[in-house]
Amino acid sequence: MIPSKLRRLVPVLEWGRTYNKTMLMDDGIAAVIVTIMLIPQSLAYALLAGLPPEAGLYASIAPIVLYAIFGTSRVLAVGPVAVVSLMTAAALGQVVQSGTADYISAALTLALISGGILLVMGLFKLGFLANFLSHPVIAGFITASGILIAASQLKHVLGVDAHGHTLWEVLLSLASNMGAVNFYTVAVGSGALLALFWMRTGLKPALFRLGFGATLAGNITKAGPVFAVFMTTLLAYLFKLDDKGVQIVGHVPQSLPPLVMPNLNFGLIEALFMPALLISVVGFVESVSVAQTLAAKRRQRIDPDQELIGLGAANIGAAFTGGYPVTGGFARSVVNFDAGARTPAAGAYTAMGLAFAALFLTPLIFYLPKATLAATIIVAVLSLVDFSILKKTWNYSKKDFSAVAATILVTLFFGVELGISVGVITSIVLFFFKTSRPHVAEVGLVSGTEHFRNINRHKVLTVESLVSIRIDESLYFANARVLEDTIYNRVAKDQPIKHVVLMCSAVNALDLSALESLEAINLRLKDMGVLLHLSEVKGPVMDRLQRTDFVEHLTGGVFLSQYQAYEALAPEIIEGEKARRTLLAS
Amino acid sequence: MIPSKLRRLVPVLEWGRTYNKTMLMDDGIAAVIVTIMLIPQSLAYALLAGLPPEAGLYASIAPIVLYAIFGTSRVLAVGPVAVVSLMTAAALGQVVQSGTADYISAALTLALISGGILLVMGLFKLGFLANFLSHPVIAGFITASGILIAASQLKHVLGVDAHGHTLWEVLLSLASNMGAVNFYTVAVGSGALLALFWMRTGLKPALFRLGFGATLAGNITKAGPVFAVFMTTLLAYLFKLDDKGVQIVGHVPQSLPPLVMPNLNFGLIEALFMPALLISVVGFVESVSVAQTLAAKRRQRIDPDQELIGLGAANIGAAFTGGYPVTGGFARSVVNFDAGARTPAAGAYTAMGLAFAALFLTPLIFYLPKATLAATIIVAVLSLVDFSILKKTWNYSKKDFSAVAATILVTLFFGVELGISVGVITSIVLFFFKTSRPHVAEVGLVSGTEHFRNINRHKVLTVESLVSIRIDESLYFANARVLEDTIYNRVAKDQPIKHVVLMCSAVNALDLSALESLEAINLRLKDMGVLLHLSEVKGPVMDRLQRTDFVEHLTGGVFLSQYQAYEALAPEIIEGEKARRTLLAS
């Protein structure tokens, strides 16, 4: 019997016990489909990360197996993804020269640090930290990264040299090299682009019209990139396009993922730590979103903290087997899901397929034009670009809008790392700003009910001697002083006020700074001959107040409900209401 | 006629119009008292900042006048203060060699940057940013700074050399130099210390017993430090203590504050920017707290944004007249207030007094022992040390406690700059942590009322087919996912559930991430055959929801009150209650 704690930490021990033949079949079919799709994708993302193509294959093998053992999603497919590949290129580009052995080895270090961070976060159950990336910020970041990635791949489609980690740099660099455009490359690249775009949109309907079944049509569509790879490789081989200036993939070693040691130089680790942290967080958020979406469709659940451990293990695996940072990818996971994968074993079979490809199929891609891979990436990432989030947030909330706009602009023009950081910081600062200036409503009794609402929005009953103020925010250091100001200003305005009732239905917490402000308000109102009361104080807040002598010193009372406060302090209103009710009843 | 906008920006134009002879008398008397107190204090704080004594005097002249023109507090006394002097020493110590001309000129640069920051914050109305320093963090920081300052002054009392910006460094440095203790210095220093402590605690009662009036006794007490300065200077002169190794102030130029230009070297400005920011914020918070406390006593109000402008002008003034960063000081402002100052003109008269001292009295302090000044500082700052905040926060909230403890420990052992930064960051992170895991209560009807409370804390009426969930937090990106989990878990538990009512009385805001979560919840519950309703949605939140199509897609309704939701969805409960009520009435 395996202890339940161990089973939770190593989920394979849980689902592995009930694995059967039907599951094997389903998983096997899904694996074949995913493998075919992953081969060109892995090569392409390696290219995007500035690494040799085999790094993409290697990064898809050990990580998939490790995630299958430690992860909780049944269908997540782990490996190189577009955004993380771009972030890898940005991180490494700052530290080492692209195209060198140092670059490849630094990629391993980056994966190792990233894996370590994820693992530690998982062990300390810090999965909730991912919540600090708001949906709009993620959407904006993905959109901006998509544009940036597409722009960075244009050079391969045009057959020119270009560099840069921001949209500006990339476009400038492209423009200055436009003289060197290679027309054979442009022909191959734009042909692949057009074909891929058509396969994404026009192929499935066309197959339907030809009488293909939905599943088959879907699977043929997914194999589209493989077809583009095959055709352009064949063309390059037949017409010796490499002699005419078309860049091809060339020699890729025929090998299983090598067992290698990441560079553990301290200076390198220090330089890569912050980028690795950002990559970890972005990768985790992307992966968890995908996993949660897919799990919800089958009424399954995933455990974010255990996901961190699974992704951590996957990245550490990538670091020791010639890969680079990986995470759960959207496209491949959806394909895996649609193809009917039932358990993480499907991932393991995919790994076997890719290992087979790495061992035997690499000579076949010698003539594969890089322009084709670039076209694959461009088509994939442009489907992520979606500016509707700007309109959506503009309509809904200018605060959300500013966070998205800042994320998009900074990502495009200052790079991915700054972009995502600015997004997170902007949303946190705006949230703080909001809570530090709380909405405050003066409330009165909605006639015929025991309910109290804003006197400016609803027709309510009030009485001159009593002011009921509802503060719509937890009270804490950032807004404690605002509360004081609000109350003093309100009380100073009206002479006949005898009671102030603070309706605390929206006060979810009250820290020491706020308590001190309340004490000050209590004393100050006392000086003015006004009593301070509280109503609808929540359990957790009341528990805390009772640890102090605040309630003893309070000049007024603490009422369970605002209505009871009115019963005690404004009986004339309540009597009037009762009379009216009796009248209505009779 | 002066435009009202200008009058608001330059408050002197407001109060200056009604200035009369009584005010002049009151202000004049206060100025004399404050001047006498400020002379030794200014010299001492300059010493603490690592600057020549005259810098303290200069920093008290132009800044006072500028604050009198632009500030809004009637009684705030601006000049060198303990904590800011310590922070100045810490900031400059990292960049330039102490005791050099560069050091003095860098102090001007620091004051200029700090003044610029304050001014810009004021013009952009960023005064609310000071609210991010919570009361407990400030209390902890002041206490730790007090200890650090007292420790740093021990060297002058012992007559040894010692350095360091953390408690550890200072104590180690002192310990290693203990062999060089100068006993004449110790005699002067400890004599001054004892005398000052006694004057602070024992002198006033003694004067009362001798039949002095309260005001006179108070004023004599305040002049205590001047007496200590006078006596030890006399002793040093008579016994030529400087030949016996007692450090004296020595030659101080007889001059009005010089008109000087701060060093505007870009590298220096860059290096001092962050420290200047911290100094500005800490100085502003200290100053505003003092100003607000004193204004409240006379039912006056201050304007935090205008205070920023006043303090900014004061610091810029200090930068061009040989001073260093200044702010509104607690001790001197209280003295000014107690002495009866009526308008900022009292500050201007104080400035005249200090200018007179700078011009004519500096030869008198040639023999003033530095040990006396150090004793003045130690006595002043030890009165700020108050560990009760640790006990108070421990009892009230472990979160507040951790923020204070972190602030105190980091300030003592890693220095003031890191200390205050850690305090602010800790309290913000803890607040976020709290709001990202909101308290959630399932509620039911309190019998005999229309009020709904937590089913675990109160005896309430509920019905099986309806779950009412009150989320005690604004819904936003950091907790949107928690909401989903909570609802799914609750609904999955019970089969007969037909309705879920989200009681939104504590939901003060709802951002786009949360809206998306609500949409997801709505769809998911629909799949399960459960309707989602909202109740008690606040005006501002409802306004926002109405900009979207959420309410149209909502499977259930939006109820004004939770009671109305019960009337519609659980009529059996309401009928029962009405029957009971009728029974009671009859």
Chai-1 contact restraints between the chains, C-beta under 6 A:
chainA,res_idxA,chainB,res_idxB,connection_type,confidence,min_distance_angstrom,max_distance_angstrom,comment,restraint_id
A,F128,B,S436,contact,1.0,0.0,6.0,A-B,restraint_1
A,N131,B,S436,contact,1.0,0.0,6.0,A-B,restraint_2
A,N131,B,A478,contact,1.0,0.0,6.0,A-B,restraint_3
A,N131,B,R481,contact,1.0,0.0,6.0,A-B,restraint_4
A,F132,B,A478,contact,1.0,0.0,6.0,A-B,restraint_5
A,S134,B,F477,contact,1.0,0.0,6.0,A-B,restraint_6
A,S134,B,S513,contact,1.0,0.0,6.0,A-B,restraint_7
A,H135,B,S513,contact,1.0,0.0,6.0,A-B,restraint_8
A,H135,B,E516,contact,1.0,0.0,6.0,A-B,restraint_9
A,P136,B,L512,contact,1.0,0.0,6.0,A-B,restraint_10
A,T393,B,L512,contact,1.0,0.0,6.0,A-B,restraint_11
A,N395,B,R547,contact,1.0,0.0,6.0,A-B,restraint_12
A,Y396,B,L512,contact,1.0,0.0,6.0,A-B,restraint_13
A,Y396,B,R547,contact,1.0,0.0,6.0,A-B,restraint_14
A,D400,B,D511,contact,1.0,0.0,6.0,A-B,restraint_15
A,D400,B,L512,contact,1.0,0.0,6.0,A-B,restraint_16
A,S436,B,F128,contact,1.0,0.0,6.0,A-B,restraint_17
A,S436,B,N131,contact,1.0,0.0,6.0,A-B,restraint_18
A,H439,B,P540,contact,1.0,0.0,6.0,A-B,restraint_19
A,E450,B,E450,contact,1.0,0.0,6.0,A-B,restraint_20
A,H451,B,S561,contact,1.0,0.0,6.0,A-B,restraint_21
A,N454,B,G539,contact,1.0,0.0,6.0,A-B,restraint_22
A,R457,B,G539,contact,1.0,0.0,6.0,A-B,restraint_23
A,D472,B,N508,contact,1.0,0.0,6.0,A-B,restraint_24
A,E473,B,N508,contact,1.0,0.0,6.0,A-B,restraint_25
A,F477,B,S134,contact,1.0,0.0,6.0,A-B,restraint_26
A,A478,B,N131,contact,1.0,0.0,6.0,A-B,restraint_27
A,A478,B,F132,contact,1.0,0.0,6.0,A-B,restraint_28
A,R481,B,N131,contact,1.0,0.0,6.0,A-B,restraint_29
A,S505,B,S505,contact,1.0,0.0,6.0,A-B,restraint_30
A,A506,B,A506,contact,1.0,0.0,6.0,A-B,restraint_31
A,A506,B,N508,contact,1.0,0.0,6.0,A-B,restraint_32
A,N508,B,D472,contact,1.0,0.0,6.0,A-B,restraint_33
A,N508,B,E473,contact,1.0,0.0,6.0,A-B,restraint_34
A,N508,B,A506,contact,1.0,0.0,6.0,A-B,restraint_35
A,D511,B,D400,contact,1.0,0.0,6.0,A-B,restraint_36
A,L512,B,P136,contact,1.0,0.0,6.0,A-B,restraint_37
A,L512,B,T393,contact,1.0,0.0,6.0,A-B,restraint_38
A,L512,B,Y396,contact,1.0,0.0,6.0,A-B,restraint_39
A,L512,B,D400,contact,1.0,0.0,6.0,A-B,restraint_40
A,S513,B,S134,contact,1.0,0.0,6.0,A-B,restraint_41
A,S513,B,H135,contact,1.0,0.0,6.0,A-B,restraint_42
A,E516,B,H135,contact,1.0,0.0,6.0,A-B,restraint_43
A,G539,B,N454,contact,1.0,0.0,6.0,A-B,restraint_44
A,G539,B,R457,contact,1.0,0.0,6.0,A-B,restraint_45
A,P540,B,H439,contact,1.0,0.0,6.0,A-B,restraint_46
A,R547,B,N395,contact,1.0,0.0,6.0,A-B,restraint_47
A,R547,B,Y396,contact,1.0,0.0,6.0,A-B,restraint_48
A,S561,B,H451,contact,1.0,0.0,6.0,A-B,restraint_49
